[in-house]
Amino acid sequence: MAQSLFEKVWSAHSVRRLADGQTQLIVGTHLIHEVTSPQAFGMLRDLGLKVAMPHRTFATVDHIVPTDQFAEPYRDPLAQAMMQELRRNCDEFGITFFDRATGKQGIVHIVGPEQGITQPGTTIACGDSHTSTHGAFGAIAFGIGTTQIRDVLATQTMALSPLKVRRINVRGRLRAGVYAKDVILHIIRTLGVNGGTGFAYEYGGDVFDRFTMEERMTVCNMSIEGGARAGYVNPDETTFAYLKGRPYAPKGAAWDAAVARWKAVASDPGCRYDDVVDIPAEDIAPTVTWGINPGQGLAITETIPDPAKATHADEKASIVEALAYMKLTPGAPIKGTKINVAFLGSCTNGRLSDFQEVAKYLKGRKVAAGVKAIAVPGSQAVGQLCISLGLDQVFRDAGFEWREAGCSMCLAMNPDKLIGDQLCASSSNRNFKGRQGSPTGRTILMSPVMVAAAAITGAVADAREVFTF
């Protein structure tokens, strides 16, 4: 019987069906960081428990690390305490920790793939909502809460409700200046921020077939923004080429056996999906958000919604609330909206290819007067590769601040914060109220190249009009 990848992975990792209808699921890989794990380790100590499978758990530090300071102690005593607590927990329980001194530290969803820890056909859990990123490799990956982190640490299993599967096909050719970030913003705009509730999203079609692994990760990363519990792409030769030779990838004969398994885990032709959505690639334009959730997006050529034209009371109220917070005018073009800050980084768009693509267009240009622009590599490895290629100098010459690896301004649990009602052109994944550190700070999500266009023009801009593609 033909099965989807989700069905295969779920079945292979199921221990038993629980009385409440949930499944006790084996977690193949557990990723942890400094913010959501301390309480879970405290619970283990209170219960007198050990970590069941420390070799399946990997830690890094990302949310709280200052990107403008490497040496310790950090200026923020809470950040320093959290760093020390993670070190203590990893030492005590025998967990591999990619500390800053290792040169392997970075955002957890970038470190896992680049180290070869993220692999097809497995289950991956992490106390972070954007764990769906790892689904780009054909894994079923989901974010979990602190009590679930405790459960995984103690038993290597957790309880989870089964999901439906929606196949999302994007077919055709993306137009010049349209990127993976635009694809996922378009999908979320089309299906809604709650459209994926109860679903895992399987992304496919020839656009995804041509995507690099880093482009696939960008889309899977924001599955959670569309309400999906997980998002994934079937593994293929692109997946295998990315993983081959990475530190934790299988070697020799084990590699050949692994590839055979990974090929078999892909969705079978003719398998059943609970829903199928088809999106023509040519319908996707450079897309930006205008409101206070990632579903409030529009093409760069469109105008800001007018609540008077809303067809439902809830829709009207949502538009009114967003416009008031964002200080935007209904019916006005989004293009030309002045920005104060440009942020390039995050687990969505802080990878090598993001910096390479931006550098192509940024070279020889300057950030507009009055705009603060920062570029933050998603990992130390990404940062070193950028430096070896001279990309950091391109950004510095243009007027960007080049930083150390970390989550930075994506969520501002560190010194990188908006001030007052500053408006930020951001390559990150969320535009919620206060997301970037100020309770009145405003965020417009867009692709890295669109961030660069905004940075050098000082306003939300159509990159196709600023650069030559």
N, C-alpha and C positions, 0 to 999 in steps of 0.2 A: 504493500500500500504506500503510495507516494506521500511523503511528509515534508513539511517545511523545516528549515534549520531550527527554528524555535522549538518545534515539537521534538526533534531529535535530541537537542541539547537538554531540554527539560526532562525528557524521559531518561536520558543517560545519567542525570544527576538527581533523580528523585529517589528518596529513601522510602517514604511512605506517605499515604494520604492521611491527614489528621482529621479528627472528629468534626472540626469546624469547616472542613472543605479545603483548607489550605494544604499545601505540599511541603513536607520537610525536604529541603533541597540542599545538597552538598555544594559548598562554595569552593570552586577550584582554586581561586586566587583571591586573597583579601589584601586590599591596599588601605593603608591608614596614613593620617597626617596629624598635625598637632592640635587641631581645634576640636574634633569630635571624639577623639580616643581617650583623653585622660579619665573621664568619668567611667568609661567602660573598663579600663584597667583597674580603677578603684573598686568597681563592683566585683571583679575577679578576686581581688585581695580580700574583700569582705566575705566572699564565699569560700575562700581557701582554694581557689581553682588555679590551674596553670593554662597556658595557651596550648590547645590541643595539637596544632600542627604549625609550629612557628616557621617551618621551611616554606609554608604557603602564604606567609604574611610578609609584606614589604612596606616600609615606612619612608616617608620623606617629609620635609617641612616646606610649606609654601604660602599659606594664607597670611601669617603674621610677620614673616621676615621682611625687614626693611630692604628696599631695592637700592637705596642710596648709601647703605652701610653694610660692610661685610664683617668687620671686626666686632667682637663681643667685649664687654656687655653692650646690649642694645640700649638705645635711649629710652625705650618703653620697657619698664620693669616687668609688665605683664607678658610681653612678647618673650623676654628673656626667660621668665619662669616657665612658659609653655615649651620653649625649646629645651630647657633642662629636664622638664618632666618627660618629654618624648624620649630623650636620650636614656633617662633612667628606666623607663618602661621597656624600651628595646633591649637594653643591657640585661635587665632582670629576666626577661622572658625569651631571650635568644632570638630576637627578630632582626632581620637585615634592615639597616637604616642608612639611607642615602643622605647623610649629613652634608652640610655645606663644605666641609673639609675634604670630602671624597671626590669632588668635581662632578658628581652624578646627581646632585640635588636639583629640584625643580618642581613645577606643578605636577601633582600626582598623575594627571591624565596625559601628560607628555612624557614623564619618566617611564611609566609602565611600558608603553609601546617602544620607545627608543632603546630600552634595555632588553627588549625581546621577552618581557614577562607576559605581556598581553598576547594571547595566542588563540587561534580559532577553536571552536567547538567546546569551549569551557564556560563556566559561570564565574563572574567577577563581581565582587561587592566592595563598596567603599563608602565611608561616611561623608559623601559629597554628592549632591544631586546630579552633577555632570558626568557621573561614572558611565553614562550611556555612550560616551566618547569611544570606549573600548569595543563597542559593537561594530566599529568599522572593520574589525578583523574577523568578524563572524563569531563573536562571543556574545553571550547574553549577559549584559552588564547593567547593574542597577545601583542606585544610591540607597543607603540605609541609614537608620537613626542610631542613636547611642546604645539603646538596649539591644538592638540587633547586632551592633558591633560586639557587644558583650557575648551574645549568643554564638557568633561566628568564632570569636577568639576561643571560647570555651569548648565548642563542639564541632567547629568547621561546618556547621549547618545553620539554616535559618528557615522560618516558616514564611511562605509567600503564596499568594493567591494566583491561580493560573491566569494567563492573559489570552486575549484574542490577538490575532495577527492581521494587520493591514499592510498590504503590499502597495507601495507608492512607486510608480514608474515615472521617470522623467526621460522623455525620448526626444531625439533630435539633436540640434547643435545650439549650444549657448552662444549668444551674440558677443561680440567683442566688448570687453569691459564688464562682463557679467561673471561672477565668481561663485564658488561653493557657498559662501556666506549669503549671497543673494538667493541661491536656491532654497536654503532652509528658511530664510525670512519669508520667502514667497509661499512655501509650504505651510508655515505657521499662519500666515495671513489668510491663506485659502481655507485651511481646515479649522483654524481657531486654537486658542490656548487651551481649551478643554476638549478639543476634537479627538485627542489620543487617549482620553481617560479609559483605562481598562485594556489598552492595546500595547502590543509591541509593534513598532514600525519596521518593516523590511523594505529597504530602499533598493531600487533596481532600475533597469532600463539602460540604454546605451550611454547616457550621460554618466551614470555611475560606473559603467564598465570602463570608461575612459579616464575617470577621475584617478588621481594619485591617492595614496593612502592618507596623506595629510588633508586632502580635500574631503575624503570620506569621513575623516575624523571630525572635521568642522561641522558637517551635516549631522552626524550621529550625536555630537556634543550637545546640540540644541534640541534633540528629540524631546527632552523633558520640558522644554519651553512650549511645546505643542501638546503637553498633557500626557504623552506616552511614557510608559514605565521604562521602556528600553527601545533602542533603535539599532539596527544592524545592517550590514551589507554582506552578502555571501562571499566567502573567501575564494580567491582566484590566483592566477599567476602573479598579479600585482602584489597581492598580500604576501605570497611566499617569497618574492624577490626582496620585499622590504624586510622581512624577518631574518632572512638567511645571513648568518655570520654575527648576529647580535649576541651580546653576552649570555643571555639566558635562553636563547633558542637552541633546539637540539642540534647535535653535531654528528657528522659521519653517517653511519647506517641508521642511527636514530632519527636523523633529519629526513631521510627517505621514507621511513615508516610514518613519521609525523605528517608529511605532506600527503601521503596516501589517506590517512585518517581525515585530514582537513578537507581534502577534496570530497570525501564521502559525506561530510556533515552538511554540505551545501543543500539548499532546498531542491527537492526532486522536481523535474518537469511534470506538470500536471497536478501538483499538490494543491490542496484546498486552502484558500484564504478566507477570513471572515469578511474582508472588504478589500476592494482594489480601487485605487485612485490613479488616474492617468493625467500627467501634466506635460503639455508640449513645452520643450525647452525654449522655443522662440517667444513664448508668452512671458518669460522671466526677464525683468529689467533690473538695472542697479536699484536696489531696494534699501530703504532706510525706515527706521521707526519714527513716529511723531508723538507717541503717547507714553503711557506708563506701564505697558506690558508688551512683550515681543510680538503679539498678534496685531498690535496697532501700528501697522507698517503700510508703506505706499511706495510706488515707483518714484524715482527722483524727479520725474517729469510731472507728477500729479500734485494736486493741491490738498491742503489740510482739510479734513472732513468738517462739514457744517452740521451741527447737531439739529438744526431746523429741518434737515433732510433725512433724519433718522426715521426708520419705519416702526421702531418699537421703543417703548418708554425706557427699558433697561439700556438699550443701545444709546439713546440720547443722553441718559444720565452718565454713562461711561465716557462719552465724548466730552461732555461738559466738564467732568472732573479732570480728565486728562488735559484739556486745553487750559484750564485754570492753573494747573500745576506747571505745565510746560510753558505757559505765557505765550501761547501761539494764537494767531488770528484765524478763525475759520474761513475757508475759501482762499487763503493766501497760499502761494507756492512754498513748498518746504525748502526748495533751492533758494539760497541767499540768506537763510537764517544764520545770524552771526554766532560764532562759537568762541569760547574762551580757552578750551583745553582740547588737545588731541591725544588720544591714548591708543597706542599700538601694542598689543600683547594679549594675555589671558590664555586659558586652556582651549579657547575656540580658535584663536588666531595668533598664537605666539610661537609658531614653528619656523624652521629655517626657510621653507618656501614662501611664507608670508613676508619675511624680511627681504628675501631675494626679489620678490615681485615688486614690492614697494620701492626698493633701491633702484630698480630699472628706471622708474619714472621720477624719483626724487633727486637723482644726481643732477647737480648744477642749479638746483632751485633752493629757495629759502622759505622758512616758516614765516607766516605773516606777522607783522608787528603786533604785540599784545597777546599773542597766542602762546600758551605753554604747551609744548609737545614733548611727550616722553615715549621712548621705545624700550620695552621690557621683554627680553627673551624668556621663553617659557621654561627653559632649563639651562643649567650651566653648560651642558653639551651643545645646545643650540647657540648660546652666547659665544662659546669658543669657536664654533664653526663660522659664525658671522664674522668674528674678529679675523680668523684665518683667511677669509675671503675679502676682507676690507670693507664689509658692509657697515660695520659700526662707524667707520669714518665718514661714509656717505651720509649717515644720519646725523652725526655730529656737525659735519660741514653745513648741513641744511638747517641746523638750529634745534634739532631734537636733543634731549638729554638721553644718553645711553645708560641703562641701568643694569643691576645685577638681577638674577633670575628670581621670579616670584609671582604671586597672583596680582600684586600691585593694586592698581586703581579699579580692577574689575569689581571688587567688593569692599575695598578700603578698610580691611582689618589690619592696617599697617599705616605708616605715615602718608601714603599716597592718597590724598583725599581732595574732593572738590571743596571749594570755599563758597559759602553763601549760595546764591542761585546760579553759579557758573554753569554754562552749558558745554557738555563734552561730546565731541565726535569720537565714538569708541568702537573698537573692534571686538569688544567683549560680548557677553551673551544675555545680559539682563538690564532693563531700563526702569526697574521699579523705583518708586519714590525713595529717595535717600540711599539708593544702592551704592553710590560711589562716595559715601562718607559724609555728605552734608544733607541734613533733613530737607533742604530746599534745592539741592543740586539736581541738574537736569541732564539726562543722557539720551543721545541719539545713536542707535546701533547701526553699523554699516560695515562693509568689507574693508580690509586694510588699505587697499588702493583708494577707496573713497575717503578714508581717514586722512591719507596723504593729501588728497585734493582739497579737503577742508582745511588742513593745516596750512597749506601754502596760499590759499585764497582768503582764509579767515572766516569762511562761511561754509555751510553745507553746499556742496557743489556736485555737479555731474562730472565724474572723472573723465568721461568720454569727450567733454568739452575742454578739459584742462590739459589732458595728456593725449598723445597720439598712439593709438592701439594698432 
